Every structure is written in C-alpha cells, then in structure tokens.
Amino acid sequence: PTRSEITYFGAGPAAMPTDILEKAAQALVDYEGTGLGIAEHSHRSALAAKIIEETKADLSTYLDIPDDYEIIFMQGGGSGEFSATVYNLVGAWVTRKQQAGADEEALRKLVAEELKVDYLVTGSWSLKAYQEACRLLGSEHVNLATDARTINEGKFGKIPGESTWKLSKNPAMVYYCDNETVDGVEFPKFPDVLAPAADGSGPIVIADMSSNILSRKVPVKNYSAIFFGAQKNLGVTGITVAVVKKTLLPPSCPQPAPALLRQLGLPIGPIVLSYETIAKNNSLYNTLSIFDVYVAGQVLKKLLATYPDRVDGQQAVADKKAALIYGALEKRPDVYRIVPDKTVRSRMNICFRVTGDDTDASEKSFLDASKKLGLEGLKGHRSVGGIRVSNYNSIPLEGAERLVKFLDEFGKA
Ligand code: PLP
C-alpha cells in the first residue's frame, strides 16, 4: 500500500504527518541551501543552536511552561529517564539535607532512616520505573505507594483512590506515569493529594508523560520534573525531553560530589543522565541528534500554526476523537469489551478486547479485516494482548472516523 492509504494507530514510534517527513527528508539532504544535511551539520553550529532555542521556545509557548523551568534534550529514551530521575532526585535530596546542615555522619543516618522514593504503580511503565529504582537504590529505599493491580484482580486497569495511597513523609520524589501506554490507563487530572500549597511548597512530583504530552494542558508548576520520549506525540525516536524546575539545578541545588555519594552508598549516575550537566551545556554535553530536535521543532511549529489557542485546541480534538472511538465500542458491548475502568480510560491508547466464543480468533479476524482497509498498528502490546488504538496527535479526525466506521461494520458483521 502507499502511505496515503494507511492510517497507522501504532503505539510508538507513532505515525508522523507526511508534510513534516517530506520537509525533514529534504533537510537531511540539504538543510536550507547550505549544501549539507541537518544530520551532518555540527551540533555546535549556529544553525543547530537556533533549532534548539526555537524548539524550546515553541514547546514553552505551546504548553505554557513557566520561566523557572529548564527544557533539556536527552538521550537514552523514556527508560533512560527511569534511571535519571532516581539519580538526580536522590542527589537533590542529599543536597537539601546538606544545605539544612547535615554533615556526613548525619547524612549517613538520614539515608538509613529516611531516604525514600515513592512510586504510584498504575501500569507497565510505572512498574518498570519502580523496578529500576529498586535495582539502583535497593528496595528498602523504594516505597510502592500504590499498586493498581491490588484492586483489579492482579491486572492494571484502575487507579486506586488517592486516600488509599501510602505516601512517605518526605520522599525524595513521588513518581508516576501520567498515561500508561500498554494498559490504556490515564490519570484524569493531577492528583489532589500531590498538589502544592498556596506558597508553592509540597511534594516533589515527577511524571512520565511520554505518551500523552502535547495532547492536553499540563499544570507544569505542580511538578519538579516531567519527561517524555519524542516518539509518540513530539517527533521521531531518538531524543527525550525533560522539563526540570530550576530549583533542582545549580545554583539552588548542585548535585553532591561523587565521593560523598560513594561514602553514603548511594548510586552515582552516568554523566549523560545528569540534569545538571545537560542543562549547563544547553543539551550539548555530547553529540545530540539535531535532526530529531529539528523534527520535534517542525511538529511544534505546525501545532502552533494549527491551534491559535495552543494545547487547548489540540486537546479538544484529541478528546473528540477518543470520545468517538469509545462511543463506537460502547455501542456494541456484545462485541467489544473496553479493558480499563471508565474513570481512567486513556484518550491516547484505547485498549479493548474483541469478544466471542474464541477471543483470539475474533481478534485475529478483527486485525485482518482492519488491515485490509488500511487501518494498521492495532494489535495490543505483546504483554497484554487484545487491541490497542493509539490515538496520538498525528491521527486526524478523519482517521478516527474511518476507524469508527470500521468498528460499526465489524460489530454488525
Ligand atoms: N514511558 C512510557 C509511557 C512509554 O510508553 C514508553 C515506551 O513506549 C517508555 C516510557 C519507554 O520509552 P523508551 O522505549 O524510549 O525507553
């Protein structure tokens, strides 16, 4: 099939707008008449600096990111950030204790008695992040504040009520995943119990927004850091963005000396995962893929040109597409069973089963029939099976409508 005959609902990497890919393909050969491609120009050239600055500015404008946040481009994917958050936030915790007057002996005691990182485990990705924290820190320092499987027969699909979360007293961070790509579970809003007080004080909250960033408004000021891989709503695979509150960076909060961390038995992260190092070097500590930043920048420019009211405009479209698709599924409860609970359904990853005497056979015929119509990438994650519609920003309303028509027709047949 040709590109124009396909609507691709894959979960990531996701489909990209064709006009942006065509422009990017040209830029790979010759970037703006320089005779050299964008992936060949030095990452330290003036034109690379301009691309980085414009992309940061456009992201800030689109998401309304306050001035007291730093935007950094990193590598290592979302998974790299599972580790980066642990290293950087535990480091910040040590620095704060030092700033409050703790010497090495006091620190040793504080680490043993008080150091915790809290995780809300609501799906496969927050589970992976939690496991990484246990691997790096030792599980005695990792508090599983909630595990959504405990209220849903061992499976993900619900978010336990906030009043049941067992948060630590002063954790180095509370970590959660805003949208669980595999399980189709999305936090409907920022959790009330984590909200900052009027004076801005409150828990240190970190969120993985890899699969719903740019699709809805984000109360950035409630977070100490958010991160997201580019490969769903932002661009092509290869860069990860971290939006980090400046109070976590020097001069407010320099990372502790490696020798001190070693004395305290705490992990010392790779330099390329250090927010401080990457921020200090304007994301150019080492070779950054400027091509990836360029593509992300083009996506943001297109979003800003399409939606004068910025992310609100895209949010309205995303919500509408999701409502259409869920509506079509709900119309045929005899054929489709939506997996997650209605209150936490993801607008981005719509997970359901095709029922029948033999679910496997029903789902196979669903996938075969959809593929024939150019509706691709619908197979659920290998760990959970079923069907997953990834309703990212690049899926146009007409794409969602085409899918809805198919859901109706398949349901009838
Ligand atoms: N977090 C979420 C929500 C994801 O969906 C993914 C990947 O799909 C990751 C993290 C891991 O990202 P990566 O594959 O870039 O490490």
Residues whose N, C-alpha, C, O or C-beta is under 5 A from the ligand:
A	BS01	PLP	G12 G76 G77 G78 S79 G80 W125 N179 T181 D208 S210 S211 G229
